[in-house]
């Protein structure tokens, strides 16, 4: 059995045979405001999700991404700020016109991030086959914990 050290909001793993069981503890969902990101998000590696609020007050998943050491703070700031948006006009328009929210979970393992983001992408967007997992395990299982009762629509 392998257990990774977990930060306040982090990812742990238990390996049994050729399977891995991840436990993702998310930070509270926060509105993407510059000050909140700069003061509350650690400058460490991890994964994050970004949501936008639609007209019916439903959260819509916008991004699921990973970032390396030092990156959570700067990457969440970059992808949620319309002034820093380099993606496309549609993304910039959503960032300018909608309320944007985020949450994160830390880990310093690139292979763990590969597995967890792959799992989320397979769950949320099974048609997207661009990402690969680390290849270390036959099966990947995942359980989440969050301080919010997050409900979002695809």
C-alpha positions as CSV (number, residue, x, y, z in Angstrom):
1,X,0.0,0.0,0.0
2,X,1.3,3.5,-0.9
3,X,-0.1,6.6,0.7
4,X,0.8,10.0,-0.5
5,X,1.1,12.8,2.0
6,X,-1.9,15.0,1.8
7,X,-2.2,18.8,2.2
8,X,-5.3,20.4,3.6
9,X,-6.9,20.0,0.1
10,X,-5.0,17.2,-1.6
11,X,-5.0,13.8,-3.2
12,X,-4.2,10.5,-1.5
13,X,-3.8,7.2,-3.2
14,X,-4.0,3.6,-2.1
15,X,-2.6,0.9,-4.4
16,X,-4.0,-2.6,-4.2
17,X,-2.7,-5.2,-6.7
18,X,-2.6,-3.3,-10.1
19,X,-5.4,-0.9,-9.1
20,X,-5.3,2.5,-7.6
21,X,-7.9,4.2,-5.4
22,X,-7.6,8.0,-5.3
23,X,-9.2,10.2,-2.8
24,X,-9.5,13.9,-3.9
25,X,-10.2,16.4,-1.2
26,X,-11.3,19.6,-2.9
27,X,-10.9,23.2,-1.6
28,X,-14.2,25.1,-1.1
29,X,-15.7,26.5,-4.3
30,X,-14.6,30.1,-4.6
31,X,-15.6,33.0,-6.8
32,X,-12.7,33.7,-9.2
33,X,-11.6,37.2,-8.0
34,X,-8.0,38.3,-8.3
35,X,-7.6,39.0,-4.6
36,X,-9.2,35.7,-3.5
37,X,-6.9,33.8,-5.9
38,X,-3.7,35.6,-4.8
39,X,-4.4,35.3,-1.1
40,X,-6.0,31.9,-0.8
41,X,-4.6,29.6,-3.5
42,X,-1.2,28.1,-2.8
43,X,1.6,28.3,-5.3
44,X,2.0,24.5,-5.6
45,X,1.3,21.8,-8.1
46,X,-2.2,20.3,-8.4
47,X,-5.4,20.0,-10.3
48,X,-8.3,22.4,-10.5
49,X,-11.8,22.9,-12.0
50,X,-13.3,26.1,-13.2
51,X,-17.0,26.7,-13.6
52,X,-19.2,29.4,-14.9
53,X,-22.7,30.3,-13.7
54,X,-25.4,30.3,-16.4
55,X,-28.6,32.3,-16.5
56,X,-30.5,29.7,-14.5
57,X,-27.9,29.8,-11.7
58,X,-26.5,26.4,-12.7
59,X,-22.8,25.9,-12.6
60,X,-21.3,24.7,-15.9
61,X,-17.9,23.0,-15.9
62,X,-15.5,25.1,-17.9
63,X,-12.0,23.5,-17.3
64,X,-10.4,20.5,-15.6
65,X,-6.7,21.0,-15.6
66,X,-3.4,20.2,-13.9
67,X,-0.5,22.4,-13.3
68,X,3.1,21.8,-12.0
69,X,4.9,23.2,-9.0
70,X,4.1,26.8,-8.3
71,X,1.3,26.7,-10.7
72,X,-2.1,26.5,-9.0
73,X,-2.2,30.2,-8.1
74,X,-0.8,31.5,-11.3
75,X,-2.7,29.1,-13.6
76,X,-6.1,29.6,-11.9
77,X,-5.5,33.4,-12.2
78,X,-4.5,33.1,-15.8
79,X,-7.5,31.0,-17.0
80,X,-10.1,33.0,-15.0
81,X,-9.1,36.5,-16.0
82,X,-10.4,37.8,-19.3
83,X,-7.5,40.3,-19.5
84,X,-5.1,37.4,-19.5
85,X,-7.2,35.1,-21.8
86,X,-5.2,33.9,-24.8
87,X,-7.6,31.0,-25.8
88,X,-10.3,32.3,-28.0
89,X,-13.1,34.9,-28.2
90,X,-15.8,32.5,-26.9
91,X,-13.8,31.8,-23.8
92,X,-13.0,35.4,-23.3
93,X,-16.7,36.3,-23.7
94,X,-17.7,33.8,-20.9
95,X,-15.0,35.1,-18.6
96,X,-16.1,38.7,-19.2
97,X,-19.9,38.1,-18.9
98,X,-20.4,35.3,-16.4
99,X,-19.6,34.7,-12.7
100,X,-16.6,32.3,-12.6
101,X,-15.8,29.8,-9.8
102,X,-13.0,27.4,-9.1
103,X,-11.8,24.7,-6.7
104,X,-8.5,22.9,-6.4
105,X,-6.7,20.0,-4.9
106,X,-2.9,19.7,-4.4
107,X,-0.4,17.0,-5.3
108,X,3.3,17.2,-6.3
109,X,3.1,14.0,-8.4
110,X,2.7,14.5,-12.2
111,X,1.7,10.8,-12.5
112,X,-1.1,11.3,-10.0
113,X,-2.3,14.4,-11.8
114,X,-2.3,12.4,-15.1
115,X,-4.4,9.7,-13.6
116,X,-6.9,12.0,-11.8
117,X,-7.4,14.4,-14.7
118,X,-7.7,11.5,-17.1
119,X,-10.4,9.9,-14.8
120,X,-12.3,13.2,-14.7
121,X,-12.1,13.7,-18.5
122,X,-13.3,10.1,-19.1
123,X,-16.2,10.7,-16.7
124,X,-17.2,14.2,-17.8
125,X,-16.2,14.1,-21.5
126,X,-15.8,10.4,-22.6
127,X,-15.6,11.5,-26.3
128,X,-12.4,13.4,-25.5
129,X,-9.5,10.9,-25.9
130,X,-6.7,13.4,-26.0
131,X,-5.4,12.7,-22.5
132,X,-3.7,9.6,-21.2
133,X,-3.3,8.3,-17.7
134,X,0.1,7.4,-16.3
135,X,-0.1,3.7,-17.4
136,X,0.9,2.4,-14.0
137,X,-2.4,0.7,-13.1
138,X,-5.0,-1.6,-14.6
139,X,-7.9,0.3,-13.1
140,X,-8.3,3.7,-11.6
141,X,-11.0,4.4,-9.0
142,X,-11.7,7.8,-7.5
143,X,-13.7,9.3,-4.7
144,X,-14.2,13.0,-4.0
145,X,-14.8,15.1,-0.9
146,X,-15.7,18.7,-0.9
147,X,-16.9,21.2,1.7
148,X,-19.6,22.3,-0.7
149,X,-22.5,20.4,-2.0
150,X,-21.5,21.1,-5.6
151,X,-24.0,20.4,-8.3
152,X,-23.2,21.2,-11.9
153,X,-24.7,20.5,-15.3
154,X,-22.8,19.5,-18.4
